[in-house]
Amino acid sequence: MKGKRRVASLTAYDFPMAAALDAAGVPLILVGDSLGMVVLGYPDTTHVTMEDMEHHVRAVARARPRALLAADLPYRSCLDVPRALQNARRLVAAGAEAIKAEGGVDILPQVKALVAEGIPFLGHLGMLPQRVVVEHGYRIKGKTEAERQALLADAKALVDAGAFAIVLELITAAVAREISAAIKIPTIGIGSGPHCDGEILVTTDLLGTSPDYIPKHVKKNWHMREQIRSAVVEWKEGVEGQPPGA
Ligand code: KIV
């Protein structure tokens, strides 16, 4: 799709959402480990297990989307080649058609092993949510020359290892633009400015049902949490408005 059509990608965690995204023609659906925060109530993605991912990949795959269905390797599931292969195979058995993992040159042997096994690989660079504890929070990447060079080297290494696209999360717009121009595969941005080859959002951020807050890069929030509350209140008042035993 690079240079032809921008990639508009969204996350799904269950059957009805996957069916809705597919009906809207979304070409790439990700069962992201954001699942942990926006669906399972964990404080961050480091609590997400392989079992959590398998359960939700199965639910999404049951919608049989025409979209390419990618799934995240969760925290510590990609530490070495044997673990990456074993866990990626589990997600593929659950219905994933592509695998995403966070990292660049640090996970190249794992990426090469997955690609050699015929598993399409989606990269993820920039702010890496699975590193939130060691990095003490979520921070925009690419602000220093050292970070810029490291991000470019990571992106080029992922291309050489066989990745088919790379998610760029919370990278400065200038560096995201530079990476997008430097590599032949699509970059899919999230909070990384307008110059990537596509964009991905956590669907509950777009709809407004994420529990804590909606990130700044979400331009329009559909406030569905408030719509759900109003629907429930209206229904509840209807039930409670009837005389008891009527
Ligand atoms: O887990 C996730 O939802 C992600 C985002 C980049 C979309 O990785």
Boltz pocket constraint, residues with backbone or C-beta under 6 A from the ligand:
constraints:
  - pocket:
      binder: B
      contacts: [[A, 11], [A, 30], [A, 31], [A, 32], [A, 33], [A, 34], [A, 35], [A, 72], [A, 124], [A, 167], [A, 169], [A, 190], [A, 200], [A, 201], [A, 202]]
      max_distance: 6.0
